[in-house]
């Protein structure tokens, strides 16, 4: 993270603003996937739950939810958002590679390439194994991530305007592909809000289709189904790189 500009992650409300668009559609799709591929048990767990927007949406669809995150500010925001749901919604502090869930869940979700913040094979495998152990029989783990095609990836930039209530911002995301053999993709965020400019940069671990499939297998999971971010069926080793993988034991 830059020492000159504040990180976007230090402001949970701003983080929520720039990720809010499309959340309702994604929650609807998660519920649809659970109906089509899951076990029918409406309990959900979200590792690295952030501000709790997915958990709130699942609550409105009849789920009992739990989440955990390593950032105290995010957890405070999520607890306020979920406060009125009583025992149907709980959030805890924990790291993806070490937190052991307290129950069993029909649906586990880890989207937005959050899984790729785990920068070593050991950490990533530990997380997948913990999630496999937390699934109800027949339950599903939806893992959303962007894959790499080494030698073909090029730098990319996305820009979008964000609105929520009376708050507005512009978000620019730049991605720089990994150098050969490094497994590190550089992500740079710029957010402008009124006269503020916030920046956050970090690395994400890269995965080819073969690399993620091999790791999933080592964790005792298998790929049940694959969808693109547009909600249409896809294949793991196809041309699409932004995927939701539906995993089962």
Residue pairs with C-beta under 8 A, 6 or more apart in sequence:
1 7
1 200
1 201
1 202
2 199
2 200
2 201
4 199
5 197
5 198
5 199
6 198
6 199
7 198
7 199
7 200
8 14
8 15
8 18
8 189
8 191
8 198
8 199
8 200
9 15
9 71
9 74
9 200
10 73
11 198
12 50
12 51
12 71
12 73
12 74
12 76
12 77
13 51
13 77
13 167
14 167
14 169
14 191
14 193
14 198
15 50
15 51
15 74
16 50
16 51
16 53
16 77
16 164
17 162
17 163
17 164
17 167
17 169
18 162
18 169
18 171
18 191
19 50
19 51
19 53
19 112
20 53
20 162
20 164
21 160
21 162
23 53
23 54
23 57
24 57
26 54
26 57
26 111
27 54
27 57
27 58
27 60
27 61
28 61
29 227
29 231
29 244
30 54
30 58
30 107
30 109
30 142
31 58
31 61
33 140
33 142
33 225
33 227
33 244
33 246
34 42
34 106
34 107
34 140
36 225
37 140
37 224
37 225
37 246
37 248
38 106
38 107
38 138
38 139
38 140
39 106
39 136
39 137
39 138
39 139
39 140
40 106
40 138
41 105
41 106
41 136
41 139
42 61
42 62
42 63
42 64
42 106
42 107
43 63
43 64
43 65
43 66
43 103
43 104
43 105
43 106
43 107
43 136
44 55
44 58
44 63
44 64
44 65
44 66
44 105
44 106
44 107
44 108
44 109
45 65
45 66
45 67
45 101
45 103
45 105
45 107
45 108
45 109
45 131
45 134
46 54
46 55
46 65
46 66
46 67
46 68
46 108
46 109
46 110
47 67
47 68
47 94
47 96
47 99
47 108
47 110
47 114
47 127
47 131
48 68
48 69
48 70
48 96
48 110
48 114
48 117
49 55
49 67
49 68
49 69
49 74
49 78
49 91
50 69
50 71
50 74
50 78
51 74
51 77
51 78
51 81
52 67
52 77
52 78
52 79
52 81
52 82
52 89
52 91
53 81
54 109
54 111
55 65
55 66
55 67
55 78
55 82
55 89
55 91
56 81
56 82
58 65
58 107
59 65
59 82
59 85
59 88
59 89
63 88
63 107
64 87
64 88
64 89
65 82
65 88
65 89
65 90
66 89
66 90
66 91
66 92
66 101
66 102
66 103
66 105
67 78
67 90
67 91
67 92
68 91
68 92
68 93
68 94
68 99
68 101
69 75
69 78
69 91
69 93
69 94
70 93
70 94
70 95
70 96
72 93
75 91
75 92
75 93
78 91
79 91
82 89
82 91
92 99
92 102
96 110
96 114
96 115
96 117
96 118
96 123
96 127
97 118
97 122
97 123
97 124
97 126
97 127
97 130
98 126
99 130
100 130
101 130
101 131
101 133
101 134
103 134
104 134
104 135
104 136
104 139
105 134
105 135
105 136
105 139
106 135
106 136
106 138
106 139
106 140
107 139
107 140
107 142
108 131
108 134
108 135
108 139
108 140
108 141
108 142
109 141
109 142
109 144
110 131
110 141
110 142
110 143
110 144
111 142
111 143
111 144
111 244
112 144
113 144
113 145
113 146
113 204
115 124
115 127
115 143
115 145
116 145
116 146
116 185
116 204
116 205
116 206
116 207
117 202
117 204
117 205
118 124
118 127
118 205
119 184
119 203
119 205
120 205
121 215
124 205
124 215
125 215
125 218
125 219
128 215
128 216
128 218
128 219
128 221
129 219
129 220
131 141
131 219
131 221
132 141
132 219
132 220
132 221
132 247
132 249
135 141
135 248
135 249
137 249
138 248
139 248
140 224
140 246
140 247
140 248
141 221
141 246
141 247
141 248
142 244
142 245
142 246
142 247
143 244
143 245
143 247
144 229
144 243
144 244
144 245
145 207
145 212
145 243
145 245
146 241
146 242
146 243
147 207
147 208
147 209
147 212
147 241
147 242
147 243
148 177
148 178
148 185
148 206
148 207
148 208
148 241
149 208
149 241
150 178
150 180
150 206
150 208
153 177
153 178
154 177
155 174
155 175
155 176
155 177
156 174
156 175
157 172
157 173
157 174
157 175
158 172
158 173
159 170
159 171
159 172
159 173
160 170
160 171
161 168
161 169
161 170
161 171
162 168
162 169
162 170
162 171
167 193
168 193
169 191
169 192
169 193
170 191
170 192
170 193
171 189
171 190
171 191
172 189
172 190
172 191
173 187
173 188
173 189
174 187
174 188
174 189
174 190
175 185
175 186
175 187
175 188
176 185
176 186
176 187
176 188
177 185
177 206
178 184
178 185
178 206
183 205
183 206
184 203
184 204
184 205
184 206
185 203
185 204
185 205
185 206
186 201
186 202
186 203
187 201
187 202
187 203
187 204
188 199
188 200
188 201
189 198
189 199
189 200
189 201
190 197
190 198
190 199
191 197
191 198
191 199
192 198
207 215
209 236
209 237
210 237
212 236
212 245
213 223
213 236
216 222
216 223
216 245
216 247
220 249
221 247
221 248
221 249
222 247
222 248
222 249
223 236
223 245
223 246
223 247
224 246
224 247
224 248
225 233
225 246
226 233
226 234
226 235
226 236
226 243
226 244
226 245
226 246
227 233
227 234
227 243
227 244
227 246
228 234
228 240
228 242
228 243
228 244
229 242
229 243
229 244
234 240
234 243
236 243
236 245
